[in-house]
Structure formats: structure tokens, C-alpha cells
Amino acid sequence: MSDVVVITVTGSDHPGIVAGFTVVLAEVDANILDIAQTVERGIFTMLLFADLGEADVSLEELQDALREEAERQGVRATAQHEDLFREMHRV
């Protein structure tokens, strides 16, 4: 299984969302591979790919840290292995 995770964040737009989540990733030495974010009618959406190969945490620990940041920001965040994400969204 790949060390790449897909992180999605959605919620009401406000300053600091991207900063908050990228700080969480930097603190655990995760490498951001790609990031895209949009705002439509005040709704923020972010899709981020991160490599956990050199990270100091397991996926479960990262999910907990992201959940805490999501609660702090008032948004919803999920993180899952890229392989699982792709299988779940296969047509």
C-alpha cells in the first residue's frame, strides 16, 4: 500500500483553513505532493495529497490531529490512503 494519503476538507470559508491544516502536516514531517482548493458561494473545499513515508505518525494518529484541527476550524476533514480513496471513487 502507498504511503500517500488523500485529505479532504470542506466547510464554510474563512481565513486560515489551509494554513491550519498545512501546519499539522508540517509538524509530523508529511510531504505535501499536491493541493487544490476552491471556494464556491462561501463553501470551501480542499483536496490535498500528502506522502507519509517520512512522517512521524501513523495514518490513525494523523487522522486524530486533522480531526482536532477540523473541530477548531469548524470544518470537516477526512484522510485515507490514496489507494482506498481511488477504489471508493472508481466508476
ROKE-267686 format. One record per atom (N, C-alpha, C, CB): atom name; x, z, y. Coordinates in Angstrom, 2 decimals. Last residue first. Glycine has a CB too. Layout:
   atome        c1        c3        c2
      CA         X         Z         Y
...
***
This chain:
   atome        c1        c3        c2
       N    -15.42    -11.02      4.39
      CA    -16.71    -11.71      4.30
       C    -16.82    -12.40      2.96
      CB    -16.87    -12.74      5.44
       N    -14.07     -7.78      4.84
      CA    -13.96     -9.12      4.26
       C    -15.34     -9.74      4.12
      CB    -13.27     -9.06      2.90
       N    -13.88     -5.24      5.64
      CA    -14.44     -6.20      6.59
       C    -14.29     -7.64      6.12
      CB    -13.77     -6.04      7.93
       N    -12.69     -3.81      3.61
      CA    -14.03     -3.39      4.04
       C    -14.69     -4.42      4.95
      CB    -13.96     -2.04      4.77
       N    -10.19     -5.03      3.51
      CA    -11.12     -5.16      2.37
       C    -12.54     -4.81      2.77
      CB    -10.67     -4.26      1.21
       N     -9.10     -4.20      5.96
      CA     -9.32     -5.61      5.71
       C    -10.30     -5.84      4.54
      CB     -7.99     -6.31      5.42
       N     -8.97     -1.39      5.54
      CA     -9.75     -1.95      6.65
       C    -10.09     -3.41      6.38
      CB     -8.98     -1.82      7.97
       N     -7.15     -1.28      3.41
      CA     -8.53     -0.83      3.22
       C     -9.44     -1.41      4.31
      CB     -8.61      0.71      3.24
       N     -4.85     -2.27      4.72
      CA     -5.35     -2.91      3.50
       C     -6.82     -2.55      3.27
      CB     -4.50     -2.50      2.29
       N     -4.44     -0.41      6.80
      CA     -4.82     -1.78      7.11
       C     -5.42     -2.49      5.89
      CB     -3.60     -2.56      7.62
       N     -5.86      2.84      6.46
      CA     -4.83      1.87      6.08
       C     -5.34      0.46      6.35
      CB     -4.45      2.03      4.59
       N     -7.48      4.10      9.42
      CA     -7.43      3.83      7.99
       C     -6.32      2.82      7.71
      CB     -8.79      3.31      7.47
       N     -9.12      6.00     11.82
      CA     -7.84      5.45     11.39
       C     -7.88      5.28      9.88
      CB     -6.64      6.37     11.82
       N    -11.29      6.24     14.66
      CA    -11.07      6.19     13.22
       C     -9.69      5.62     12.96
      CB    -12.18      5.35     12.51
       N    -13.01      7.94     17.27
      CA    -11.79      7.28     16.79
       C    -11.75      7.33     15.27
      CB    -10.53      7.94     17.38
       N    -15.07      8.17     20.10
      CA    -15.00      8.17     18.64
       C    -13.75      7.40     18.22
      CB    -16.29      7.54     18.00
       N    -14.84     10.45     22.94
      CA    -14.97      9.12     22.33
       C    -14.94      9.28     20.81
      CB    -13.83      8.15     22.81
       N    -14.04     12.63     24.49
      CA    -15.45     12.31     24.38
       C    -15.70     10.91     23.86
      CB    -16.11     12.47     25.71
       N    -11.45     13.56     24.59
      CA    -11.81     12.45     25.46
       C    -13.30     12.10     25.44
      CB    -11.01     11.23     25.07
       N    -11.45     15.57     22.68
      CA    -11.02     15.89     24.04
       C    -11.48     14.82     25.03
      CB     -9.49     16.03     24.10
       N    -12.19     14.07     20.45
      CA    -13.08     15.13     20.93
       C    -12.74     15.49     22.38
      CB    -12.98     16.38     20.04
       N     -9.91     12.44     20.24
      CA    -11.22     11.84     20.46
       C    -12.21     12.87     21.01
      CB    -11.75     11.23     19.16
       N     -7.95     14.35     19.67
      CA     -7.88     13.60     20.92
       C     -9.23     12.97     21.25
      CB     -6.78     12.52     20.84
       N     -8.89     15.16     17.13
      CA     -8.78     16.13     18.22
       C     -8.74     15.43     19.58
      CB     -7.52     17.01     18.04
       N     -8.61     12.73     15.76
      CA     -9.94     13.33     15.89
       C     -9.95     14.36     17.04
      CB    -10.36     14.01     14.55
       N     -5.86     12.44     15.79
      CA     -6.68     11.47     16.52
       C     -8.09     12.02     16.74
      CB     -6.75     10.14     15.76
       N     -5.16     14.58     14.12
      CA     -4.68     14.55     15.51
       C     -5.50     13.59     16.35
      CB     -3.19     14.14     15.55
       N     -6.43     13.76     11.72
      CA     -6.80     15.02     12.36
       C     -6.39     15.04     13.83
      CB     -6.15     16.21     11.62
       N     -5.04     11.38     11.21
      CA     -6.49     11.33     11.44
       C     -6.97     12.61     12.13
      CB     -7.24     11.14     10.10
       N     -2.50     12.44     10.74
      CA     -2.72     11.59     11.90
       C     -4.20     11.52     12.23
      CB     -2.16     10.18     11.66
       N     -3.00     13.74      8.33
      CA     -2.59     14.53      9.50
       C     -2.79     13.74     10.79
      CB     -1.12     14.96      9.36
       N     -3.63     11.51      6.74
      CA     -4.63     12.56      6.94
       C     -4.28     13.42      8.15
      CB     -4.74     13.44      5.68
       N     -1.22     10.09      6.74
      CA     -2.41      9.49      7.35
       C     -3.44     10.57      7.65
      CB     -3.02      8.41      6.41
       N      1.42     12.43      7.57
      CA      0.63     11.64      6.63
       C     -0.54     11.01      7.38
      CB      0.13     12.51      5.43
       N      4.18     12.24      9.89
      CA      2.91     12.78      9.40
       C      2.30     11.86      8.34
      CB      1.93     12.96     10.56
       N      6.28     11.07     11.19
      CA      6.49     12.43     10.70
       C      5.23     13.04     10.09
      CB      6.98     13.30     11.80
       N      6.99      7.57     10.54
      CA      6.24      8.68     11.16
       C      6.50     10.00     10.44
      CB      4.74      8.37     11.17
       N      7.97      5.28      9.59
      CA      8.96      6.25     10.08
       C      8.29      7.49     10.68
      CB      9.86      5.60     11.11
       N      5.57      3.98      8.82
      CA      6.72      4.01      7.93
       C      7.77      5.04      8.31
      CB      7.35      2.68      7.90
       N      3.29      3.52     10.22
      CA      3.62      4.93      9.95
       C      4.85      5.07      9.06
      CB      2.44      5.61      9.29
       N      2.50      1.31     12.71
      CA      3.30      1.46     11.49
       C      3.68      2.92     11.34
      CB      4.57      0.54     11.53
       N     -0.70      0.38     13.95
      CA      0.50      1.21     14.05
       C      1.18      1.32     12.69
      CB      0.15      2.62     14.60
       N     -2.94     -1.37     15.92
      CA     -2.22     -1.38     14.64
       C     -0.94     -0.59     14.83
      CB     -1.92     -2.85     14.15
       N     -6.04     -0.88     17.49
      CA     -4.61     -0.65     17.53
       C     -4.05     -0.65     16.11
      CB     -4.29      0.68     18.24
       N     -8.60     -1.55     19.61
      CA     -8.15     -1.82     18.25
       C     -6.63     -1.76     18.29
      CB     -8.67     -3.21     17.71
       N    -11.09     -0.12     21.65
      CA     -9.67     -0.37     21.42
       C     -9.43     -0.58     19.92
      CB     -8.80      0.80     21.96
       N    -13.58     -0.23     24.08
      CA    -13.25     -0.48     22.68
       C    -11.77     -0.78     22.58
      CB    -14.10     -1.66     22.11
       N    -15.92      1.23     26.29
      CA    -14.52      0.99     25.98
       C    -14.38      0.77     24.47
      CB    -13.64      2.18     26.45
       N    -18.53      0.30     28.31
      CA    -18.19      0.72     26.95
       C    -16.77      0.28     26.63
      CB    -19.20      0.13     25.91
       N    -19.15     -0.81     30.75
      CA    -18.81      0.62     30.71
       C    -18.49      1.16     29.34
      CB    -19.92      1.39     31.28
       N    -19.51     -3.51     30.15
      CA    -20.63     -2.71     30.66
       C    -20.39     -1.21     30.52
      CB    -21.91     -3.10     29.94
       N    -16.71     -3.47     28.24
      CA    -17.92     -4.26     28.50
       C    -19.02     -3.31     28.92
      CB    -18.34     -5.10     27.24
       N    -13.37     -3.58     27.90
      CA    -14.44     -2.77     28.49
       C    -15.58     -3.72     28.82
      CB    -13.95     -1.97     29.76
       N    -10.87     -3.59     25.35
      CA    -11.81     -4.25     26.24
       C    -12.79     -3.22     26.80
      CB    -12.57     -5.39     25.51
       N     -7.65     -3.93     23.93
      CA     -8.74     -3.10     24.43
       C     -9.59     -3.91     25.38
      CB     -8.20     -1.83     25.13
       N     -5.22     -3.97     21.42
      CA     -6.14     -4.73     22.24
       C     -7.24     -3.78     22.70
      CB     -6.74     -5.96     21.46
       N     -1.97     -3.95     20.07
      CA     -3.06     -3.18     20.68
       C     -3.91     -4.14     21.52
      CB     -2.51     -2.00     21.55
       N      0.53     -3.59     17.58
      CA     -0.36     -4.45     18.35
       C     -1.49     -3.58     18.90
      CB     -0.92     -5.62     17.47
       N      2.29     -1.61     16.73
      CA      2.58     -3.01     16.44
       C      1.77     -3.96     17.32
      CB      2.31     -3.30     14.98
       N      3.73      1.40     17.47
      CA      2.59      0.55     17.79
       C      3.00     -0.90     17.61
      CB      2.08      0.81     19.23
       N      4.98      3.66     15.20
      CA      5.34      2.48     15.98
       C      4.10      1.62     16.21
      CB      6.45      1.67     15.27
       N      5.09      7.20     15.31
      CA      4.43      5.99     14.82
       C      4.80      4.84     15.75
      CB      2.87      6.18     14.73
       N      6.09      9.74     15.99
      CA      7.02      8.63     15.73
       C      6.36      7.44     15.03
      CB      8.16      9.12     14.89
       N      4.31     11.54     16.90
      CA      4.56     11.56     15.45
       C      5.49     10.42     15.02
      CB      3.23     11.45     14.68
       N      4.16     11.05     19.62
      CA      4.56     12.39     19.18
       C      4.87     12.46     17.69
      CB      3.46     13.38     19.51
       N      3.08      8.48     19.72
      CA      4.49      8.69     20.07
       C      4.99     10.04     19.56
      CB      4.68      8.60     21.58
       N      0.39      9.03     19.08
      CA      1.22      8.21     18.19
       C      2.70      8.40     18.47
      CB      0.86      6.73     18.32
       N     -0.37     10.56     21.32
      CA     -0.50     11.12     19.96
       C      0.41     10.35     19.00
      CB     -1.98     11.06     19.47
       N      0.04      8.62     23.30
      CA      0.87      9.83     23.29
       C      0.82     10.48     21.91
      CB      0.40     10.83     24.37
       N     -1.99      6.86     22.72
      CA     -0.62      6.41     22.50
       C      0.35      7.59     22.54
      CB     -0.22      5.36     23.55
       N     -4.24      8.39     23.41
      CA     -4.02      8.03     22.02
       C     -2.60      7.55     21.76
      CB     -5.00      6.96     21.60
       N     -3.90      8.72     26.22
      CA     -4.06      9.86     25.33
       C     -3.76      9.53     23.87
      CB     -5.46     10.39     25.43
       N     -3.75      6.06     27.19
      CA     -2.63      6.98     27.33
       C     -2.73      8.14     26.34
      CB     -2.57      7.53     28.76
       N     -6.34      5.12     26.67
      CA     -5.19      4.51     26.00
       C     -4.00      5.46     26.04
      CB     -4.82      3.15     26.65
       N     -7.78      6.95     28.41
      CA     -8.05      6.82     26.97
       C     -6.84      6.26     26.24
      CB     -9.29      5.92     26.72
       N     -7.42      7.12     31.17
      CA     -6.61      7.94     30.29
       C     -6.85      7.78     28.80
      CB     -6.80      9.32     30.63
       N    -10.62      6.78     32.76
      CA     -9.17      6.70     32.81
       C     -8.51      7.60     31.76
      CB     -8.68      7.08     34.19
       N    -13.32      5.57     30.66
      CA    -12.81      6.46     31.70
       C    -11.28      6.39     31.68
      CB    -13.30      7.94     31.48
       N    -16.18      4.32     28.94
      CA    -14.88      4.09     29.59
       C    -14.58      5.16     30.63
      CB    -14.85      2.71     30.23
       N    -17.56      5.70     26.05
      CA    -17.71      5.44     27.47
       C    -16.34      5.34     28.11
      CB    -18.56      6.54     28.16
       N    -16.19      4.22     23.02
      CA    -16.90      5.23     23.79
       C    -17.05      4.81     25.23
      CB    -16.19      6.56     23.71
       N    -13.83      3.91     20.34
      CA    -14.97      3.41     21.10
       C    -15.61      4.56     21.87
      CB    -16.00      2.73     20.18
       N    -11.04      2.88     18.55
      CA    -11.56      3.88     19.48
       C    -12.69      3.23     20.26
      CB    -10.43      4.41     20.45
       N     -9.28      2.51     15.53
      CA    -10.31      2.01     16.44
       C    -10.80      3.17     17.29
      CB    -11.49      1.36     15.66
       N     -6.37      1.65     13.90
      CA     -7.03      2.71     14.66
       C     -8.05      2.05     15.58
      CB     -6.00      3.58     15.47
       N     -4.93      0.95     10.91
      CA     -5.77      0.38     11.95
       C     -6.52      1.54     12.60
      CB     -6.76     -0.71     11.38
       N     -1.55      1.24      9.76
      CA     -2.91      1.75      9.90
       C     -3.61      1.03     11.04
      CB     -2.90      3.28     10.14
       N      0.96      0.40      7.45
      CA      0.26      0.06      8.68
       C     -1.16      0.61      8.65
      CB      0.25     -1.47      8.90
       N      2.23      0.65      5.11
      CA      2.31      1.81      6.00
       C      1.59      1.57      7.31
      CB      3.76      2.17      6.27
       N      0.47     -0.72      2.24
      CA      1.19     -0.85      3.50
       C      1.22      0.48      4.26
      CB      0.54     -1.93      4.36
       N      0.85      0.00     -1.18
      CA      0.00      0.00      0.00
       C      0.89      0.00      1.24
      CB     -0.96      1.22      0.00
***
